[in-house]
Every structure is written in C-alpha cells, then in structure tokens.
Amino acid sequence: MPIYEYRCESCAGKFEVLTRFAERDKAQVCPTCESTRTRVLVSSFASLTAGESSASDFASESSGGGGCCGGACGSCGSSPN
Ligand SMILES: [Zn+2]
C-alpha cells in the first residue's frame, strides 16, 4: 500500500498514512490533535486547488513512481500493466 501525506487543517501539521488508493481521499484522523479535518496532499495530479503548493511535496511524490495517468500518456507508458 502506498503512503499518502496528509495535512491537518486544525493544527496545520503533516502526517503520513499508509492506506489504499480508494481510501486516499477520505479524511484521516490527525495523530497530533485527533481532528478529522485533514486533507490528502496530492501532488501528481492537482485535483485540489489548494492555495499553497509546496515544491518539496511535488518533488517527493513525483519521483515515487509512474502511473500519472495509467499509462495513457507517453511519459509513463512503460508500465507493464
Ligand atoms: Zn491536527
């Protein structure tokens, strides 16, 4: 299972959760303040229009693996599946 990074909107803390892709967009409980006002930090495809885009988040996630579009584009078409 992949690790996703979340940000807590209550305490502004970041934490990582090992979860399935299908569960990715669900709110996770912040380990710091136990708030469920959390949001996954998506970097590969900017589905959320978060006002703050961190360049470091972008770099760490884009290097993590292919599948930016399921192999439909030329840049990631080397996937066997
Ligand atoms: Zn929190």
PDB file of the backbone (N, CA, C, O) and the ligand in Angstrom, with CONECT records:
HET     ZN  A 101       1
ATOM      1  N   MET A   1       0.850  -1.196   0.000  1.00  0.00           N
ATOM      2  CA  MET A   1       0.000   0.000   0.000  1.00  0.00           C
ATOM      3  C   MET A   1       0.882   1.241   0.000  1.00  0.00           C
ATOM      4  O   MET A   1       1.922   1.289   0.656  1.00  0.00           O
ATOM      5  N   PRO A   2       0.456   2.206  -0.724  1.00  0.00           N
ATOM      6  CA  PRO A   2       1.239   3.448  -0.769  1.00  0.00           C
ATOM      7  C   PRO A   2       1.024   4.304   0.479  1.00  0.00           C
ATOM      8  O   PRO A   2       0.029   4.177   1.193  1.00  0.00           O
ATOM      9  N   ILE A   3       1.975   5.158   0.701  1.00  0.00           N
ATOM     10  CA  ILE A   3       1.872   6.095   1.809  1.00  0.00           C
ATOM     11  C   ILE A   3       1.443   7.446   1.259  1.00  0.00           C
ATOM     12  O   ILE A   3       2.033   7.965   0.311  1.00  0.00           O
ATOM     13  N   TYR A   4       0.420   7.998   1.862  1.00  0.00           N
ATOM     14  CA  TYR A   4      -0.041   9.315   1.442  1.00  0.00           C
ATOM     15  C   TYR A   4       0.221  10.314   2.562  1.00  0.00           C
ATOM     16  O   TYR A   4       0.171   9.995   3.750  1.00  0.00           O
ATOM     17  N   GLU A   5       0.494  11.510   2.134  1.00  0.00           N
ATOM     18  CA  GLU A   5       0.757  12.554   3.108  1.00  0.00           C
ATOM     19  C   GLU A   5      -0.496  13.401   3.277  1.00  0.00           C
ATOM     20  O   GLU A   5      -1.140  13.800   2.306  1.00  0.00           O
ATOM     21  N   TYR A   6      -0.813  13.656   4.507  1.00  0.00           N
ATOM     22  CA  TYR A   6      -1.998  14.446   4.813  1.00  0.00           C
ATOM     23  C   TYR A   6      -1.606  15.697   5.572  1.00  0.00           C
ATOM     24  O   TYR A   6      -0.557  15.773   6.212  1.00  0.00           O
ATOM     25  N   ARG A   7      -2.471  16.651   5.474  1.00  0.00           N
ATOM     26  CA  ARG A   7      -2.270  17.861   6.250  1.00  0.00           C
ATOM     27  C   ARG A   7      -3.496  18.113   7.093  1.00  0.00           C
ATOM     28  O   ARG A   7      -4.625  18.024   6.613  1.00  0.00           O
ATOM     29  N   CYS A   8      -3.270  18.424   8.343  1.00  0.00           N
ATOM     30  CA  CYS A   8      -4.363  18.707   9.254  1.00  0.00           C
ATOM     31  C   CYS A   8      -4.687  20.197   9.196  1.00  0.00           C
ATOM     32  O   CYS A   8      -3.804  21.045   9.326  1.00  0.00           O
ATOM     33  N   GLU A   9      -5.957  20.497   9.000  1.00  0.00           N
ATOM     34  CA  GLU A   9      -6.340  21.892   8.909  1.00  0.00           C
ATOM     35  C   GLU A   9      -6.580  22.512  10.284  1.00  0.00           C
ATOM     36  O   GLU A   9      -6.743  23.726  10.409  1.00  0.00           O
ATOM     37  N   SER A  10      -6.599  21.689  11.284  1.00  0.00           N
ATOM     38  CA  SER A  10      -6.800  22.213  12.627  1.00  0.00           C
ATOM     39  C   SER A  10      -5.499  22.669  13.267  1.00  0.00           C
ATOM     40  O   SER A  10      -5.432  23.734  13.881  1.00  0.00           O
ATOM     41  N   CYS A  11      -4.469  21.849  13.113  1.00  0.00           N
ATOM     42  CA  CYS A  11      -3.196  22.213  13.733  1.00  0.00           C
ATOM     43  C   CYS A  11      -2.114  22.463  12.694  1.00  0.00           C
ATOM     44  O   CYS A  11      -0.971  22.763  13.038  1.00  0.00           O
ATOM     45  N   ALA A  12      -2.480  22.336  11.405  1.00  0.00           N
ATOM     46  CA  ALA A  12      -1.548  22.587  10.304  1.00  0.00           C
ATOM     47  C   ALA A  12      -0.389  21.604  10.297  1.00  0.00           C
ATOM     48  O   ALA A  12       0.639  21.851   9.668  1.00  0.00           O
ATOM     49  N   GLY A  13      -0.555  20.507  10.986  1.00  0.00           N
ATOM     50  CA  GLY A  13       0.507  19.505  10.992  1.00  0.00           C
ATOM     51  C   GLY A  13       0.390  18.570   9.807  1.00  0.00           C
ATOM     52  O   GLY A  13      -0.675  18.412   9.211  1.00  0.00           O
ATOM     53  N   LYS A  14       1.496  17.965   9.489  1.00  0.00           N
ATOM     54  CA  LYS A  14       1.509  16.987   8.410  1.00  0.00           C
ATOM     55  C   LYS A  14       1.789  15.608   8.989  1.00  0.00           C
ATOM     56  O   LYS A  14       2.528  15.457   9.962  1.00  0.00           O
ATOM     57  N   PHE A  15       1.181  14.616   8.369  1.00  0.00           N
ATOM     58  CA  PHE A  15       1.465  13.252   8.790  1.00  0.00           C
ATOM     59  C   PHE A  15       1.235  12.330   7.605  1.00  0.00           C
ATOM     60  O   PHE A  15       0.586  12.692   6.624  1.00  0.00           O
ATOM     61  N   GLU A  16       1.781  11.136   7.725  1.00  0.00           N
ATOM     62  CA  GLU A  16       1.670  10.182   6.628  1.00  0.00           C
ATOM     63  C   GLU A  16       0.831   8.998   7.064  1.00  0.00           C
ATOM     64  O   GLU A  16       0.893   8.540   8.205  1.00  0.00           O
ATOM     65  N   VAL A  17       0.051   8.523   6.118  1.00  0.00           N
ATOM     66  CA  VAL A  17      -0.828   7.393   6.400  1.00  0.00           C
ATOM     67  C   VAL A  17      -0.631   6.343   5.322  1.00  0.00           C
ATOM     68  O   VAL A  17      -0.602   6.637   4.127  1.00  0.00           O
ATOM     69  N   LEU A  18      -0.498   5.125   5.779  1.00  0.00           N
ATOM     70  CA  LEU A  18      -0.408   4.011   4.844  1.00  0.00           C
ATOM     71  C   LEU A  18      -1.828   3.531   4.562  1.00  0.00           C
ATOM     72  O   LEU A  18      -2.478   2.942   5.426  1.00  0.00           O
ATOM     73  N   THR A  19      -2.291   3.783   3.377  1.00  0.00           N
ATOM     74  CA  THR A  19      -3.680   3.455   3.086  1.00  0.00           C
ATOM     75  C   THR A  19      -3.840   3.085   1.622  1.00  0.00           C
ATOM     76  O   THR A  19      -2.943   3.283   0.802  1.00  0.00           O
ATOM     77  N   ARG A  20      -4.977   2.558   1.331  1.00  0.00           N
ATOM     78  CA  ARG A  20      -5.228   2.181  -0.051  1.00  0.00           C
ATOM     79  C   ARG A  20      -5.615   3.397  -0.880  1.00  0.00           C
ATOM     80  O   ARG A  20      -6.039   4.432  -0.368  1.00  0.00           O
ATOM     81  N   PHE A  21      -5.448   3.221  -2.171  1.00  0.00           N
ATOM     82  CA  PHE A  21      -5.767   4.325  -3.082  1.00  0.00           C
ATOM     83  C   PHE A  21      -7.229   4.739  -2.924  1.00  0.00           C
ATOM     84  O   PHE A  21      -7.550   5.927  -2.938  1.00  0.00           O
ATOM     85  N   ALA A  22      -8.099   3.766  -2.777  1.00  0.00           N
ATOM     86  CA  ALA A  22      -9.527   4.059  -2.682  1.00  0.00           C
ATOM     87  C   ALA A  22      -9.857   4.851  -1.425  1.00  0.00           C
ATOM     88  O   ALA A  22     -10.863   5.559  -1.365  1.00  0.00           O
ATOM     89  N   GLU A  23      -8.999   4.721  -0.428  1.00  0.00           N
ATOM     90  CA  GLU A  23      -9.240   5.404   0.832  1.00  0.00           C
ATOM     91  C   GLU A  23      -8.512   6.735   0.902  1.00  0.00           C
ATOM     92  O   GLU A  23      -8.575   7.453   1.900  1.00  0.00           O
ATOM     93  N   ARG A  24      -7.834   7.034  -0.165  1.00  0.00           N
ATOM     94  CA  ARG A  24      -6.923   8.168  -0.118  1.00  0.00           C
ATOM     95  C   ARG A  24      -7.630   9.486   0.182  1.00  0.00           C
ATOM     96  O   ARG A  24      -7.142  10.316   0.948  1.00  0.00           O
ATOM     97  N   ASP A  25      -8.785   9.652  -0.439  1.00  0.00           N
ATOM     98  CA  ASP A  25      -9.466  10.936  -0.302  1.00  0.00           C
ATOM     99  C   ASP A  25     -10.303  11.046   0.968  1.00  0.00           C
ATOM    100  O   ASP A  25     -10.909  12.083   1.239  1.00  0.00           O
ATOM    101  N   LYS A  26     -10.328   9.979   1.729  1.00  0.00           N
ATOM    102  CA  LYS A  26     -11.076  10.054   2.974  1.00  0.00           C
ATOM    103  C   LYS A  26     -10.270  10.797   4.032  1.00  0.00           C
ATOM    104  O   LYS A  26      -9.039  10.788   4.035  1.00  0.00           O
ATOM    105  N   ALA A  27     -10.994  11.422   4.904  1.00  0.00           N
ATOM    106  CA  ALA A  27     -10.323  12.162   5.956  1.00  0.00           C
ATOM    107  C   ALA A  27      -9.687  11.194   6.942  1.00  0.00           C
ATOM    108  O   ALA A  27     -10.297  10.208   7.355  1.00  0.00           O
ATOM    109  N   GLN A  28      -8.472  11.494   7.301  1.00  0.00           N
ATOM    110  CA  GLN A  28      -7.757  10.698   8.295  1.00  0.00           C
ATOM    111  C   GLN A  28      -7.746  11.467   9.609  1.00  0.00           C
ATOM    112  O   GLN A  28      -7.894  12.688   9.641  1.00  0.00           O
ATOM    113  N   VAL A  29      -7.569  10.722  10.678  1.00  0.00           N
ATOM    114  CA  VAL A  29      -7.519  11.376  11.978  1.00  0.00           C
ATOM    115  C   VAL A  29      -6.108  11.867  12.234  1.00  0.00           C
ATOM    116  O   VAL A  29      -5.139  11.114  12.143  1.00  0.00           O
ATOM    117  N   CYS A  30      -6.018  13.135  12.553  1.00  0.00           N
ATOM    118  CA  CYS A  30      -4.715  13.715  12.834  1.00  0.00           C
ATOM    119  C   CYS A  30      -4.134  13.098  14.107  1.00  0.00           C
ATOM    120  O   CYS A  30      -4.792  13.098  15.148  1.00  0.00           O
ATOM    121  N   PRO A  31      -2.925  12.582  14.033  1.00  0.00           N
ATOM    122  CA  PRO A  31      -2.316  11.965  15.219  1.00  0.00           C
ATOM    123  C   PRO A  31      -1.946  12.984  16.283  1.00  0.00           C
ATOM    124  O   PRO A  31      -1.724  12.632  17.442  1.00  0.00           O
ATOM    125  N   THR A  32      -1.881  14.236  15.889  1.00  0.00           N
ATOM    126  CA  THR A  32      -1.467  15.271  16.839  1.00  0.00           C
ATOM    127  C   THR A  32      -2.646  15.787  17.657  1.00  0.00           C
ATOM    128  O   THR A  32      -2.585  15.852  18.885  1.00  0.00           O
ATOM    129  N   CYS A  33      -3.715  16.152  16.962  1.00  0.00           N
ATOM    130  CA  CYS A  33      -4.828  16.774  17.671  1.00  0.00           C
ATOM    131  C   CYS A  33      -6.120  15.981  17.513  1.00  0.00           C
ATOM    132  O   CYS A  33      -7.166  16.388  18.018  1.00  0.00           O
ATOM    133  N   GLU A  34      -6.049  14.848  16.813  1.00  0.00           N
ATOM    134  CA  GLU A  34      -7.183  13.948  16.639  1.00  0.00           C
ATOM    135  C   GLU A  34      -8.335  14.584  15.884  1.00  0.00           C
ATOM    136  O   GLU A  34      -9.478  14.140  15.986  1.00  0.00           O
ATOM    137  N   SER A  35      -8.031  15.607  15.140  1.00  0.00           N
ATOM    138  CA  SER A  35      -9.051  16.208  14.302  1.00  0.00           C
ATOM    139  C   SER A  35      -9.208  15.388  13.033  1.00  0.00           C
ATOM    140  O   SER A  35      -8.264  14.748  12.571  1.00  0.00           O
ATOM    141  N   THR A  36     -10.400  15.414  12.480  1.00  0.00           N
ATOM    142  CA  THR A  36     -10.603  14.743  11.197  1.00  0.00           C
ATOM    143  C   THR A  36     -10.665  15.746  10.057  1.00  0.00           C
ATOM    144  O   THR A  36     -11.015  15.403   8.928  1.00  0.00           O
ATOM    145  N   ARG A  37     -10.325  16.975  10.364  1.00  0.00           N
ATOM    146  CA  ARG A  37     -10.272  17.988   9.306  1.00  0.00           C
ATOM    147  C   ARG A  37      -8.923  17.901   8.615  1.00  0.00           C
ATOM    148  O   ARG A  37      -8.087  18.797   8.730  1.00  0.00           O
ATOM    149  N   THR A  38      -8.733  16.833   7.914  1.00  0.00           N
ATOM    150  CA  THR A  38      -7.459  16.605   7.248  1.00  0.00           C
ATOM    151  C   THR A  38      -7.679  16.463   5.758  1.00  0.00           C
ATOM    152  O   THR A  38      -8.781  16.173   5.292  1.00  0.00           O
ATOM    153  N   ARG A  39      -6.642  16.666   5.052  1.00  0.00           N
ATOM    154  CA  ARG A  39      -6.727  16.659   3.590  1.00  0.00           C
ATOM    155  C   ARG A  39      -5.470  16.010   3.033  1.00  0.00           C
ATOM    156  O   ARG A  39      -4.351  16.302   3.456  1.00  0.00           O
ATOM    157  N   VAL A  40      -5.689  15.124   2.075  1.00  0.00           N
ATOM    158  CA  VAL A  40      -4.540  14.463   1.479  1.00  0.00           C
ATOM    159  C   VAL A  40      -3.796  15.443   0.580  1.00  0.00           C
ATOM    160  O   VAL A  40      -4.396  16.253  -0.126  1.00  0.00           O
ATOM    161  N   LEU A  41      -2.490  15.344   0.629  1.00  0.00           N
ATOM    162  CA  LEU A  41      -1.681  16.218  -0.207  1.00  0.00           C
ATOM    163  C   LEU A  41      -1.414  15.517  -1.529  1.00  0.00           C
ATOM    164  O   LEU A  41      -0.537  14.658  -1.632  1.00  0.00           O
ATOM    165  N   VAL A  42      -2.165  15.890  -2.507  1.00  0.00           N
ATOM    166  CA  VAL A  42      -1.993  15.317  -3.826  1.00  0.00           C
ATOM    167  C   VAL A  42      -1.081  16.208  -4.640  1.00  0.00           C
ATOM    168  O   VAL A  42      -1.280  17.421  -4.713  1.00  0.00           O
ATOM    169  N   SER A  43      -0.089  15.605  -5.246  1.00  0.00           N
ATOM    170  CA  SER A  43       0.857  16.432  -5.986  1.00  0.00           C
ATOM    171  C   SER A  43       0.919  16.068  -7.467  1.00  0.00           C
ATOM    172  O   SER A  43       1.060  16.947  -8.317  1.00  0.00           O
ATOM    173  N   SER A  44       0.816  14.804  -7.772  1.00  0.00           N
ATOM    174  CA  SER A  44       0.976  14.389  -9.165  1.00  0.00           C
ATOM    175  C   SER A  44      -0.089  15.025 -10.047  1.00  0.00           C
ATOM    176  O   SER A  44       0.215  15.655 -11.060  1.00  0.00           O
ATOM    177  N   PHE A  45      -1.327  14.850  -9.648  1.00  0.00           N
ATOM    178  CA  PHE A  45      -2.399  15.489 -10.376  1.00  0.00           C
ATOM    179  C   PHE A  45      -3.088  16.446  -9.422  1.00  0.00           C
ATOM    180  O   PHE A  45      -3.629  16.029  -8.398  1.00  0.00           O
ATOM    181  N   ALA A  46      -3.071  17.683  -9.745  1.00  0.00           N
ATOM    182  CA  ALA A  46      -3.593  18.692  -8.845  1.00  0.00           C
ATOM    183  C   ALA A  46      -5.116  18.727  -8.917  1.00  0.00           C
ATOM    184  O   ALA A  46      -5.704  19.568  -9.597  1.00  0.00           O
ATOM    185  N   SER A  47      -5.732  17.804  -8.210  1.00  0.00           N
ATOM    186  CA  SER A  47      -7.188  17.781  -8.235  1.00  0.00           C
ATOM    187  C   SER A  47      -7.765  18.825  -7.296  1.00  0.00           C
ATOM    188  O   SER A  47      -8.868  19.331  -7.503  1.00  0.00           O
ATOM    189  N   LEU A  48      -7.009  19.133  -6.275  1.00  0.00           N
ATOM    190  CA  LEU A  48      -7.478  20.141  -5.343  1.00  0.00           C
ATOM    191  C   LEU A  48      -6.812  21.472  -5.657  1.00  0.00           C
ATOM    192  O   LEU A  48      -5.620  21.529  -5.961  1.00  0.00           O
ATOM    193  N   THR A  49      -7.564  22.493  -5.584  1.00  0.00           N
ATOM    194  CA  THR A  49      -6.990  23.804  -5.815  1.00  0.00           C
ATOM    195  C   THR A  49      -6.548  24.410  -4.495  1.00  0.00           C
ATOM    196  O   THR A  49      -7.061  25.434  -4.044  1.00  0.00           O
ATOM    197  N   ALA A  50      -5.600  23.753  -3.909  1.00  0.00           N
ATOM    198  CA  ALA A  50      -5.068  24.270  -2.660  1.00  0.00           C
ATOM    199  C   ALA A  50      -4.259  25.531  -2.935  1.00  0.00           C
ATOM    200  O   ALA A  50      -3.445  25.570  -3.858  1.00  0.00           O
ATOM    201  N   GLY A  51      -4.482  26.523  -2.156  1.00  0.00           N
ATOM    202  CA  GLY A  51      -3.805  27.782  -2.392  1.00  0.00           C
ATOM    203  C   GLY A  51      -2.316  27.678  -2.208  1.00  0.00           C
ATOM    204  O   GLY A  51      -1.552  28.454  -2.782  1.00  0.00           O
ATOM    205  N   GLU A  52      -1.904  26.729  -1.415  1.00  0.00           N
ATOM    206  CA  GLU A  52      -0.499  26.576  -1.114  1.00  0.00           C
ATOM    207  C   GLU A  52       0.038  25.346  -1.825  1.00  0.00           C
ATOM    208  O   GLU A  52      -0.438  24.237  -1.582  1.00  0.00           O
ATOM    209  N   SER A  53       0.979  25.516  -2.661  1.00  0.00           N
ATOM    210  CA  SER A  53       1.587  24.375  -3.327  1.00  0.00           C
ATOM    211  C   SER A  53       3.056  24.330  -2.948  1.00  0.00           C
ATOM    212  O   SER A  53       3.832  25.238  -3.245  1.00  0.00           O
ATOM    213  N   SER A  54       3.397  23.269  -2.301  1.00  0.00           N
ATOM    214  CA  SER A  54       4.776  23.148  -1.851  1.00  0.00           C
ATOM    215  C   SER A  54       5.611  22.441  -2.894  1.00  0.00           C
ATOM    216  O   SER A  54       5.239  21.365  -3.364  1.00  0.00           O
ATOM    217  N   ALA A  55       6.694  23.010  -3.247  1.00  0.00           N
ATOM    218  CA  ALA A  55       7.563  22.414  -4.260  1.00  0.00           C
ATOM    219  C   ALA A  55       8.189  21.129  -3.754  1.00  0.00           C
ATOM    220  O   ALA A  55       8.444  20.213  -4.536  1.00  0.00           O
ATOM    221  N   SER A  56       8.438  21.053  -2.469  1.00  0.00           N
ATOM    222  CA  SER A  56       9.072  19.858  -1.931  1.00  0.00           C
ATOM    223  C   SER A  56       8.106  18.681  -1.976  1.00  0.00           C
ATOM    224  O   SER A  56       8.516  17.553  -2.247  1.00  0.00           O
ATOM    225  N   ASP A  57       6.844  18.931  -1.716  1.00  0.00           N
ATOM    226  CA  ASP A  57       5.863  17.866  -1.815  1.00  0.00           C
ATOM    227  C   ASP A  57       5.795  17.345  -3.234  1.00  0.00           C
ATOM    228  O   ASP A  57       5.677  16.142  -3.466  1.00  0.00           O
ATOM    229  N   PHE A  58       5.868  18.240  -4.151  1.00  0.00           N
ATOM    230  CA  PHE A  58       5.809  17.882  -5.560  1.00  0.00           C
ATOM    231  C   PHE A  58       6.949  16.945  -5.907  1.00  0.00           C
ATOM    232  O   PHE A  58       6.745  15.905  -6.532  1.00  0.00           O
ATOM    233  N   ALA A  59       8.134  17.316  -5.503  1.00  0.00           N
ATOM    234  CA  ALA A  59       9.309  16.552  -5.894  1.00  0.00           C
ATOM    235  C   ALA A  59       9.295  15.163  -5.277  1.00  0.00           C
ATOM    236  O   ALA A  59       9.618  14.182  -5.946  1.00  0.00           O
ATOM    237  N   SER A  60       8.929  15.073  -4.022  1.00  0.00           N
ATOM    238  CA  SER A  60       8.996  13.787  -3.349  1.00  0.00           C
ATOM    239  C   SER A  60       7.990  12.816  -3.929  1.00  0.00           C
ATOM    240  O   SER A  60       8.250  11.614  -3.993  1.00  0.00           O
ATOM    241  N   GLU A  61       6.864  13.315  -4.345  1.00  0.00           N
ATOM    242  CA  GLU A  61       5.836  12.408  -4.820  1.00  0.00           C
ATOM    243  C   GLU A  61       6.020  12.059  -6.287  1.00  0.00           C
ATOM    244  O   GLU A  61       5.734  10.934  -6.696  1.00  0.00           O
ATOM    245  N   SER A  62       6.481  12.983  -7.061  1.00  0.00           N
ATOM    246  CA  SER A  62       6.615  12.704  -8.481  1.00  0.00           C
ATOM    247  C   SER A  62       7.735  11.709  -8.755  1.00  0.00           C
ATOM    248  O   SER A  62       7.748  11.050  -9.794  1.00  0.00           O
ATOM    249  N   SER A  63       8.660  11.606  -7.835  1.00  0.00           N
ATOM    250  CA  SER A  63       9.741  10.652  -8.018  1.00  0.00           C
ATOM    251  C   SER A  63       9.357   9.277  -7.502  1.00  0.00           C
ATOM    252  O   SER A  63      10.112   8.317  -7.654  1.00  0.00           O
ATOM    253  N   GLY A  64       8.202   9.183  -6.902  1.00  0.00           N
ATOM    254  CA  GLY A  64       7.824   7.941  -6.236  1.00  0.00           C
ATOM    255  C   GLY A  64       7.431   6.830  -7.181  1.00  0.00           C
ATOM    256  O   GLY A  64       7.575   5.662  -6.818  1.00  0.00           O
ATOM    257  N   GLY A  65       6.949   7.121  -8.356  1.00  0.00           N
ATOM    258  CA  GLY A  65       6.567   6.034  -9.231  1.00  0.00           C
ATOM    259  C   GLY A  65       5.666   6.496 -10.349  1.00  0.00           C
ATOM    260  O   GLY A  65       5.086   7.581 -10.295  1.00  0.00           O
ATOM    261  N   GLY A  66       5.557   5.676 -11.344  1.00  0.00           N
ATOM    262  CA  GLY A  66       4.801   6.048 -12.528  1.00  0.00           C
ATOM    263  C   GLY A  66       3.315   5.960 -12.300  1.00  0.00           C
ATOM    264  O   GLY A  66       2.851   5.796 -11.172  1.00  0.00           O
ATOM    265  N   GLY A  67       2.588   6.067 -13.360  1.00  0.00           N
ATOM    266  CA  GLY A  67       1.146   5.960 -13.252  1.00  0.00           C
ATOM    267  C   GLY A  67       0.478   7.291 -13.096  1.00  0.00           C
ATOM    268  O   GLY A  67      -0.554   7.391 -12.432  1.00  0.00           O
ATOM    269  N   CYS A  68       1.041   8.324 -13.692  1.00  0.00           N
ATOM    270  CA  CYS A  68       0.428   9.628 -13.564  1.00  0.00           C
ATOM    271  C   CYS A  68      -0.923   9.646 -14.249  1.00  0.00           C
ATOM    272  O   CYS A  68      -1.808  10.419 -13.882  1.00  0.00           O
ATOM    273  N   CYS A  69      -1.077   8.787 -15.251  1.00  0.00           N
ATOM    274  CA  CYS A  69      -2.343   8.770 -15.964  1.00  0.00           C
ATOM    275  C   CYS A  69      -2.700   7.356 -16.392  1.00  0.00           C
ATOM    276  O   CYS A  69      -3.482   7.167 -17.324  1.00  0.00           O
ATOM    277  N   GLY A  70      -2.134   6.363 -15.720  1.00  0.00           N
ATOM    278  CA  GLY A  70      -2.452   4.996 -16.055  1.00  0.00           C
ATOM    279  C   GLY A  70      -1.796   4.514 -17.328  1.00  0.00           C
ATOM    280  O   GLY A  70      -2.204   3.487 -17.872  1.00  0.00           O
ATOM    281  N   GLY A  71      -0.821   5.198 -17.810  1.00  0.00           N
ATOM    282  CA  GLY A  71      -0.077   4.734 -18.973  1.00  0.00           C
ATOM    283  C   GLY A  71      -0.598   5.281 -20.283  1.00  0.00           C
ATOM    284  O   GLY A  71      -0.131   4.895 -21.354  1.00  0.00           O
ATOM    285  N   ALA A  72      -1.549   6.164 -20.203  1.00  0.00           N
ATOM    286  CA  ALA A  72      -2.124   6.670 -21.435  1.00  0.00           C
ATOM    287  C   ALA A  72      -1.280   7.747 -22.102  1.00  0.00           C
ATOM    288  O   ALA A  72      -1.450   8.039 -23.286  1.00  0.00           O
ATOM    289  N   CYS A  73      -0.392   8.319 -21.351  1.00  0.00           N
ATOM    290  CA  CYS A  73       0.444   9.341 -21.940  1.00  0.00           C
ATOM    291  C   CYS A  73       1.830   8.789 -22.235  1.00  0.00           C
ATOM    292  O   CYS A  73       2.193   7.728 -21.726  1.00  0.00           O
ATOM    293  N   GLY A  74       2.580   9.467 -23.021  1.00  0.00           N
ATOM    294  CA  GLY A  74       3.872   8.960 -23.443  1.00  0.00           C
ATOM    295  C   GLY A  74       4.893   8.944 -22.345  1.00  0.00           C
ATOM    296  O   GLY A  74       5.851   8.175 -22.418  1.00  0.00           O
ATOM    297  N   SER A  75       4.731   9.757 -21.332  1.00  0.00           N
ATOM    298  CA  SER A  75       5.770   9.886 -20.328  1.00  0.00           C
ATOM    299  C   SER A  75       5.774   8.740 -19.343  1.00  0.00           C
ATOM    300  O   SER A  75       6.772   8.536 -18.652  1.00  0.00           O
ATOM    301  N   CYS A  76       4.718   8.002 -19.257  1.00  0.00           N
ATOM    302  CA  CYS A  76       4.665   6.911 -18.287  1.00  0.00           C
ATOM    303  C   CYS A  76       4.155   5.640 -18.929  1.00  0.00           C
ATOM    304  O   CYS A  76       3.573   4.796 -18.247  1.00  0.00           O
ATOM    305  N   GLY A  77       4.356   5.488 -20.193  1.00  0.00           N
ATOM    306  CA  GLY A  77       3.780   4.349 -20.912  1.00  0.00           C
ATOM    307  C   GLY A  77       4.582   3.072 -20.802  1.00  0.00           C
ATOM    308  O   GLY A  77       4.260   2.081 -21.458  1.00  0.00           O
ATOM    309  N   SER A  78       5.633   3.076 -19.972  1.00  0.00           N
ATOM    310  CA  SER A  78       6.462   1.900 -19.881  1.00  0.00           C
ATOM    311  C   SER A  78       5.941   0.881 -18.873  1.00  0.00           C
ATOM    312  O   SER A  78       6.560  -0.162 -18.661  1.00  0.00           O
ATOM    313  N   SER A  79       4.805   1.184 -18.254  1.00  0.00           N
ATOM    314  CA  SER A  79       4.250   0.265 -17.274  1.00  0.00           C
ATOM    315  C   SER A  79       3.791  -1.037 -17.930  1.00  0.00           C
ATOM    316  O   SER A  79       3.132  -1.007 -18.969  1.00  0.00           O
ATOM    317  N   PRO A  80       4.135  -2.181 -17.327  1.00  0.00           N
ATOM    318  CA  PRO A  80       3.744  -3.472 -17.919  1.00  0.00           C
ATOM    319  C   PRO A  80       2.244  -3.712 -17.866  1.00  0.00           C
ATOM    320  O   PRO A  80       1.708  -4.481 -18.664  1.00  0.00           O
ATOM    321  N   ASN A  81       1.596  -3.091 -16.974  1.00  0.00           N
ATOM    322  CA  ASN A  81       0.149  -3.271 -16.874  1.00  0.00           C
ATOM    323  C   ASN A  81      -0.593  -2.124 -17.508  1.00  0.00           C
ATOM    324  O   ASN A  81      -1.824  -2.112 -17.514  1.00  0.00           O
TER     325      ASN A  81
HETATM  326 ZN    ZN A 101      -4.080  18.207  13.841  1.00  0.00          ZN2+
END
